[in-house]
Amino acid sequence: METRYESGSQTAQNVGQDIKETGREAASKLTAALNTAKTKIQEQTTAGARATDRAIREHPYESIGIAFGVGVLIGVLINRR
């Protein structure tokens, strides 16, 4: 009877080790994927900010006019209540 219990205990320990290893591998893959996504998002955000800055510097008066128009539109929508 003890032999069965010991072999069952060994099996449970082996399964536990397999689960730990699988969890570690999954965590490692998830960390790598998150780091890749973070880098990609940072690059896209930086590129977008640079493009916006360039457009505003090339067309300052148009940018002011657009900002004013959006502000007026938001103000009208808020005051409609």
Z-matrix of the N, CA and C atoms (Angstrom, degrees):
N
C 1 1.436
C 2 1.526 1 110.72
N 3 1.319 2 116.89 1 -40.20
C 4 1.456 3 119.66 2 179.35
C 5 1.527 4 111.41 3 -65.36
N 6 1.327 5 116.88 4 -32.10
C 7 1.465 6 120.76 5 179.30
C 8 1.519 7 110.24 6 -62.76
N 9 1.332 8 116.09 7 -42.99
C 10 1.466 9 119.35 8 178.31
C 11 1.521 10 110.47 9 -64.89
N 12 1.318 11 115.19 10 -41.66
C 13 1.467 12 119.43 11 -179.86
C 14 1.523 13 110.49 12 -63.60
N 15 1.334 14 116.03 13 -43.09
C 16 1.459 15 119.84 14 179.60
C 17 1.517 16 111.05 15 -66.26
N 18 1.312 17 118.26 16 -42.12
C 19 1.462 18 119.69 17 179.86
C 20 1.526 19 109.96 18 -68.07
N 21 1.332 20 116.98 19 -35.96
C 22 1.464 21 119.96 20 175.35
C 23 1.512 22 110.90 21 -64.98
N 24 1.318 23 115.93 22 -39.22
C 25 1.456 24 120.70 23 178.05
C 26 1.523 25 110.44 24 -64.89
N 27 1.325 26 116.10 25 -42.31
C 28 1.468 27 120.91 26 178.20
C 29 1.528 28 109.96 27 -63.13
N 30 1.322 29 116.96 28 -42.50
C 31 1.459 30 121.05 29 179.00
C 32 1.532 31 110.14 30 -62.32
N 33 1.311 32 116.48 31 -43.98
C 34 1.460 33 120.32 32 178.86
C 35 1.524 34 110.47 33 -62.28
N 36 1.319 35 117.17 34 -40.13
C 37 1.469 36 119.97 35 178.61
C 38 1.518 37 110.45 36 -65.75
N 39 1.327 38 117.15 37 -40.77
C 40 1.465 39 120.70 38 178.83
C 41 1.528 40 111.21 39 -64.23
N 42 1.337 41 115.97 40 -42.45
C 43 1.461 42 120.26 41 177.68
C 44 1.529 43 109.50 42 -63.75
N 45 1.315 44 116.63 43 -41.75
C 46 1.458 45 120.37 44 177.99
C 47 1.510 46 112.02 45 -61.03
N 48 1.320 47 117.02 46 -41.54
C 49 1.470 48 121.08 47 177.82
C 50 1.521 49 110.62 48 -64.73
N 51 1.337 50 116.80 49 -41.23
C 52 1.463 51 120.49 50 178.57
C 53 1.528 52 111.09 51 -62.63
N 54 1.317 53 115.86 52 -41.10
C 55 1.465 54 119.79 53 179.31
C 56 1.528 55 110.58 54 -65.80
N 57 1.318 56 116.99 55 -41.38
C 58 1.474 57 120.18 56 177.60
C 59 1.520 58 110.73 57 -60.94
N 60 1.331 59 115.84 58 -45.44
C 61 1.472 60 119.72 59 -178.54
C 62 1.527 61 111.03 60 -64.68
N 63 1.318 62 116.54 61 -41.53
C 64 1.466 63 120.48 62 178.02
C 65 1.530 64 110.19 63 -63.37
N 66 1.307 65 116.56 64 -40.50
C 67 1.467 66 120.47 65 177.91
C 68 1.513 67 112.09 66 -64.33
N 69 1.309 68 116.47 67 -41.30
C 70 1.474 69 120.22 68 178.06
C 71 1.524 70 111.22 69 -64.08
N 72 1.338 71 116.39 70 -41.92
C 73 1.467 72 119.91 71 178.76
C 74 1.521 73 110.51 72 -63.84
N 75 1.330 74 116.77 73 -43.50
C 76 1.463 75 120.82 74 179.10
C 77 1.526 76 110.99 75 -63.22
N 78 1.314 77 117.21 76 -41.70
C 79 1.463 78 121.19 77 178.85
C 80 1.525 79 110.65 78 -64.39
N 81 1.312 80 116.23 79 -39.42
C 82 1.455 81 120.28 80 179.04
C 83 1.526 82 111.08 81 -64.74
N 84 1.335 83 116.02 82 -44.28
C 85 1.470 84 119.86 83 178.64
C 86 1.520 85 110.96 84 -64.36
N 87 1.327 86 116.69 85 -40.71
C 88 1.461 87 120.63 86 179.56
C 89 1.522 88 111.11 87 -64.51
N 90 1.314 89 117.20 88 -41.90
C 91 1.461 90 121.46 89 178.11
C 92 1.523 91 110.60 90 -61.73
N 93 1.319 92 116.57 91 -44.10
C 94 1.468 93 120.30 92 179.07
C 95 1.526 94 110.53 93 -63.29
N 96 1.332 95 117.50 94 -43.11
C 97 1.461 96 120.83 95 179.93
C 98 1.525 97 111.27 96 -64.82
N 99 1.327 98 117.00 97 -40.59
C 100 1.466 99 120.27 98 178.62
C 101 1.524 100 111.84 99 -65.65
N 102 1.320 101 116.81 100 -40.04
C 103 1.462 102 119.86 101 177.91
C 104 1.524 103 111.30 102 -64.84
N 105 1.331 104 116.58 103 -40.15
C 106 1.466 105 120.27 104 177.62
C 107 1.526 106 110.55 105 -63.62
N 108 1.336 107 116.76 106 -45.01
C 109 1.462 108 120.81 107 179.65
C 110 1.526 109 110.73 108 -63.93
N 111 1.320 110 116.84 109 -40.38
C 112 1.467 111 121.21 110 179.59
C 113 1.518 112 110.39 111 -61.53
N 114 1.322 113 116.77 112 -45.48
C 115 1.460 114 121.07 113 -179.97
C 116 1.523 115 110.72 114 -62.82
N 117 1.323 116 116.64 115 -43.34
C 118 1.466 117 120.80 116 -179.31
C 119 1.528 118 110.76 117 -64.35
N 120 1.328 119 117.42 118 -42.90
C 121 1.461 120 121.20 119 179.64
C 122 1.529 121 110.65 120 -64.77
N 123 1.327 122 116.91 121 -41.05
C 124 1.467 123 120.09 122 178.43
C 125 1.518 124 110.81 123 -62.83
N 126 1.328 125 117.79 124 -42.08
C 127 1.463 126 121.00 125 179.57
C 128 1.521 127 110.98 126 -64.47
N 129 1.345 128 116.93 127 -42.85
C 130 1.462 129 120.40 128 -179.94
C 131 1.518 130 111.38 129 -66.90
N 132 1.315 131 117.31 130 -39.56
C 133 1.459 132 121.03 131 179.12
C 134 1.522 133 111.07 132 -65.12
N 135 1.322 134 116.05 133 -43.02
C 136 1.468 135 120.39 134 178.84
C 137 1.520 136 110.52 135 -63.51
N 138 1.323 137 117.16 136 -42.82
C 139 1.461 138 120.83 137 179.40
C 140 1.529 139 110.64 138 -63.69
N 141 1.332 140 116.67 139 -41.05
C 142 1.461 141 120.46 140 178.23
C 143 1.514 142 112.22 141 -64.75
N 144 1.325 143 116.99 142 -41.18
C 145 1.467 144 120.99 143 178.84
C 146 1.519 145 110.70 144 -65.06
N 147 1.322 146 116.66 145 -40.70
C 148 1.474 147 119.62 146 178.32
C 149 1.520 148 110.99 147 -64.76
N 150 1.337 149 117.15 148 -42.39
C 151 1.470 150 120.48 149 179.70
C 152 1.528 151 110.43 150 -64.12
N 153 1.321 152 116.98 151 -40.89
C 154 1.465 153 120.71 152 178.48
C 155 1.522 154 110.99 153 -64.57
N 156 1.311 155 116.55 154 -44.65
C 157 1.461 156 121.15 155 178.93
C 158 1.527 157 110.92 156 -60.33
N 159 1.316 158 115.59 157 -43.00
C 160 1.474 159 120.32 158 -179.61
C 161 1.528 160 110.27 159 -64.27
N 162 1.351 161 116.83 160 -43.81
C 163 1.463 162 120.40 161 -179.49
C 164 1.523 163 111.05 162 -63.57
N 165 1.320 164 117.73 163 -41.49
C 166 1.469 165 121.12 164 179.59
C 167 1.522 166 110.55 165 -66.30
N 168 1.327 167 117.01 166 -40.31
C 169 1.471 168 119.60 167 179.59
C 170 1.530 169 111.78 168 -69.10
N 171 1.334 170 117.23 169 -31.81
C 172 1.468 171 120.11 170 179.35
C 173 1.532 172 111.53 171 -77.88
N 174 1.337 173 117.90 172 -29.54
C 175 1.468 174 122.27 173 -176.99
C 176 1.522 175 110.51 174 -134.00
N 177 1.333 176 117.38 175 69.01
C 178 1.470 177 119.15 176 -174.67
C 179 1.528 178 113.69 177 -66.19
N 180 1.331 179 118.60 178 -41.48
C 181 1.458 180 120.07 179 -176.45
C 182 1.527 181 111.57 180 -71.06
N 183 1.305 182 115.87 181 -38.21
C 184 1.459 183 118.98 182 176.71
C 185 1.529 184 110.26 183 -63.51
N 186 1.326 185 116.27 184 -39.53
C 187 1.469 186 120.81 185 179.16
C 188 1.518 187 111.31 186 -63.16
N 189 1.330 188 116.61 187 -41.27
C 190 1.471 189 120.68 188 177.87
C 191 1.524 190 109.90 189 -64.29
N 192 1.314 191 116.51 190 -42.50
C 193 1.470 192 120.72 191 179.23
C 194 1.520 193 111.98 192 -62.69
N 195 1.314 194 116.92 193 -43.01
C 196 1.464 195 120.71 194 178.72
C 197 1.521 196 110.42 195 -64.55
N 198 1.320 197 117.05 196 -44.07
C 199 1.466 198 120.46 197 179.24
C 200 1.528 199 110.41 198 -62.04
N 201 1.328 200 116.94 199 -41.03
C 202 1.458 201 120.84 200 178.43
C 203 1.526 202 110.38 201 -63.28
N 204 1.325 203 116.30 202 -45.68
C 205 1.472 204 120.95 203 -179.93
C 206 1.523 205 112.12 204 -61.49
N 207 1.310 206 117.09 205 -42.97
C 208 1.469 207 120.51 206 178.19
C 209 1.524 208 110.02 207 -64.56
N 210 1.314 209 117.18 208 -40.51
C 211 1.463 210 120.83 209 178.18
C 212 1.517 211 112.03 210 -62.24
N 213 1.342 212 116.68 211 -43.64
C 214 1.465 213 120.65 212 178.34
C 215 1.523 214 110.13 213 -63.35
N 216 1.327 215 116.95 214 -43.61
C 217 1.463 216 121.04 215 179.86
C 218 1.526 217 111.46 216 -61.00
N 219 1.321 218 116.77 217 -45.00
C 220 1.468 219 120.49 218 178.25
C 221 1.525 220 110.14 219 -63.29
N 222 1.329 221 117.25 220 -42.51
C 223 1.458 222 120.96 221 178.86
C 224 1.525 223 112.22 222 -61.57
N 225 1.319 224 117.16 223 -41.31
C 226 1.462 225 120.65 224 178.71
C 227 1.520 226 109.92 225 -65.66
N 228 1.313 227 117.00 226 -44.08
C 229 1.472 228 119.93 227 -179.26
C 230 1.522 229 111.54 228 -64.64
N 231 1.304 230 118.04 229 -36.99
C 232 1.466 231 121.22 230 179.78
C 233 1.528 232 110.74 231 -69.41
N 234 1.326 233 116.81 232 -38.69
C 235 1.469 234 120.88 233 -176.01
C 236 1.526 235 113.30 234 -82.68
N 237 1.314 236 119.48 235 -1.54
C 238 1.472 237 122.31 236 -179.85
C 239 1.519 238 112.37 237 -70.71
N 240 1.286 239 118.40 238 -18.28
C 241 1.473 240 121.79 239 -176.55
C 242 1.460 241 109.02 240 -62.94
